[in-house]
Amino acid sequence: MAGIQGVASGGMTFEPLTLHGAYRIRMTPLADDRGFFARRFCAETFRSYGLETDFVQRSVSFNARRGTLRGLHFQAPPMSETKIVRCTRGAAFDVIVDIRKSSQTYGRWHGEEISADNRVMIYVPQGFAHGFQTLADDTELDYEIRPAYEPDAARGIRYCDPALAIKWPVREQIISQRDLELPFLSEEAQSS
């Protein structure tokens, strides 16, 4: 299905990423001399793409310093998450990794800059790990998530897994001890 652009309704454009089921979503703003109005979610439009519409949790990640790296996080089945991620302040290099063993894109990743300026959103389907690195101080990311966070299902993959070879853009990295100790994808696959 081609991207839907609602000229009169402030629509959205859906751009499939190279990882099956993941999308870049661009708002199509209606602008005038006051500013603009844009739709960032429409259940009917998402449903027409076969995407999740029942997001039950909204979260914010504030990051004080450039180079902050979080991830790569996911929830184990049956609590696998679907997310919509956008940057509302600053900028981040957003990364998703396909960890669905039956997928033809298993073990592949996609990364791109999302920022308050470009207003790009990333749709992250179930079966993906997600992480990001901030490109500016005081960066804030906004999440729509389904299902709600379940601490017992929380998992992750190490950001520096050599099998993934993610090219993080900021050399000086600020990383939690928890994220430093996450397993590599091959180790996580063996434990599940």
C-alpha positions in Angstrom: 0.0 0.0 0.0 1.4 3.4 -0.9 1.9 6.1 1.7 -1.3 7.8 2.7 -1.2 11.5 2.5 -4.2 13.4 3.8 -3.8 16.9 2.4 -6.9 18.2 4.1 -6.6 16.2 7.2 -2.9 16.5 8.2 -2.1 12.9 7.2 0.9 10.7 7.5 3.3 8.9 5.1 4.3 5.3 5.9 7.7 4.3 4.5 8.6 0.6 4.9 12.1 0.0 6.3 14.3 -2.8 5.1 13.3 -4.8 8.2 10.0 -6.5 7.6 7.1 -4.9 9.5 9.0 -1.7 10.6 8.1 1.7 9.3 9.3 5.3 9.2 6.3 7.5 9.7 6.4 11.1 8.5 3.7 13.6 9.5 2.3 15.7 6.7 1.8 19.1 8.3 -0.8 21.6 7.3 1.0 24.9 7.6 0.0 28.6 7.6 1.4 31.8 9.1 0.6 30.6 12.7 2.6 27.3 12.4 1.2 23.9 11.5 -1.1 21.1 12.5 -0.2 17.5 11.9 -1.6 14.1 12.8 0.9 11.7 14.4 -1.5 8.8 15.0 -4.8 7.6 13.5 -6.1 4.1 14.5 -7.9 3.8 11.2 -4.8 4.5 9.1 -2.6 2.3 11.2 -5.2 -0.5 11.0 -5.2 -0.1 7.2 -1.5 -1.1 7.2 -2.1 -4.0 9.6 -0.3 -2.2 12.4 -1.0 -2.2 16.1 -3.5 0.5 17.3 -4.1 -0.3 21.0 -1.1 1.4 22.7 -1.7 1.1 26.4 1.4 2.9 27.8 3.1 6.2 27.0 6.6 6.8 28.3 9.3 9.5 28.0 13.1 9.0 28.1 15.0 12.2 29.0 18.7 12.2 28.5 20.8 15.0 29.9 24.0 14.4 27.9 25.0 13.9 24.3 26.3 10.3 23.8 23.9 8.6 26.2 23.3 5.1 24.8 20.3 3.1 25.9 19.6 -0.4 24.7 19.1 -2.6 23.0 15.9 -3.5 24.9 12.9 -5.7 24.3 10.4 -7.8 26.2 10.3 -11.6 25.9 7.2 -13.4 24.6 4.3 -13.4 25.3 4.9 -9.8 26.4 6.7 -8.7 23.2 6.3 -5.0 22.7 5.2 -2.9 19.7 6.4 0.7 19.9 6.2 4.0 18.2 9.2 6.1 19.0 9.7 9.8 18.3 12.1 12.5 19.4 10.4 15.6 20.9 13.5 17.5 22.0 17.1 17.3 20.7 18.2 14.4 18.4 19.0 10.7 18.6 20.3 7.9 16.5 17.5 5.4 16.8 18.3 1.7 16.2 16.0 -1.4 15.8 17.2 -5.0 15.5 15.0 -7.8 14.2 15.3 -10.6 16.7 12.5 -12.8 15.3 14.3 -16.1 14.6 11.8 -17.0 11.9 12.3 -13.7 10.0 14.4 -13.4 6.8 15.8 -10.2 8.3 16.8 -11.8 11.7 19.9 -10.3 13.2 19.8 -7.2 10.9 19.5 -3.7 12.2 18.3 -0.3 11.0 19.4 3.0 12.4 18.6 6.6 11.6 18.5 10.0 13.1 15.2 11.1 14.7 14.9 14.6 16.0 12.6 17.3 17.1 13.3 19.1 13.8 12.7 16.2 11.4 9.7 14.8 13.4 10.3 11.3 12.1 8.6 8.5 14.0 9.7 4.8 13.9 7.2 2.0 14.2 8.9 -0.9 16.0 6.9 -4.2 15.6 6.9 -7.1 18.1 10.0 -9.1 17.9 12.5 -6.2 17.7 15.0 -4.9 20.1 15.3 -1.1 20.3 18.0 1.3 21.4 19.3 4.8 20.8 22.2 7.2 21.3 21.6 10.9 21.9 23.2 13.3 19.5 22.6 16.4 21.6 22.3 17.3 25.3 18.8 17.4 26.8 17.3 14.9 24.3 13.9 13.5 25.0 12.2 10.5 23.3 8.5 9.8 23.5 7.1 6.2 23.3 3.7 4.7 22.6 3.9 1.1 23.8 1.9 -2.1 23.8 1.7 -4.1 26.1 2.6 -2.3 29.3 6.1 -2.8 30.7 6.5 -6.1 32.5 9.8 -6.2 34.6 10.0 -10.1 34.5 9.9 -10.0 30.7 12.6 -7.3 30.3 15.5 -8.4 28.2 18.3 -6.9 26.1 21.1 -7.4 23.7 24.5 -5.7 24.1 24.9 -2.5 22.1 28.4 -3.5 20.9 27.5 -7.0 19.7 30.2 -7.7 17.0 27.7 -9.8 15.0 25.5 -6.7 14.7 28.3 -4.2 14.2 26.1 -1.2 14.8 27.9 2.0 13.9 27.0 4.3 16.8 27.8 7.9 15.8 29.1 9.3 19.1 32.4 7.9 20.3 32.1 9.1 23.9 29.3 6.9 25.2 27.4 7.1 28.5 26.0 3.6 29.2 24.4 2.0 32.3 26.0 -0.9 34.0 23.0 -3.0 33.2 23.3 -2.3 29.5 27.0 -3.0 29.6 26.3 -6.5 30.9 23.6 -7.5 28.4 24.2 -10.7 26.4 25.1 -10.8 22.8 22.3 -11.8 20.4 23.7 -15.4 20.0 23.7 -15.8 23.8 20.2 -14.4 24.1 18.9 -16.7 21.4 20.3 -19.7 23.2 18.6 -18.8 26.5 15.2 -18.3 25.0 
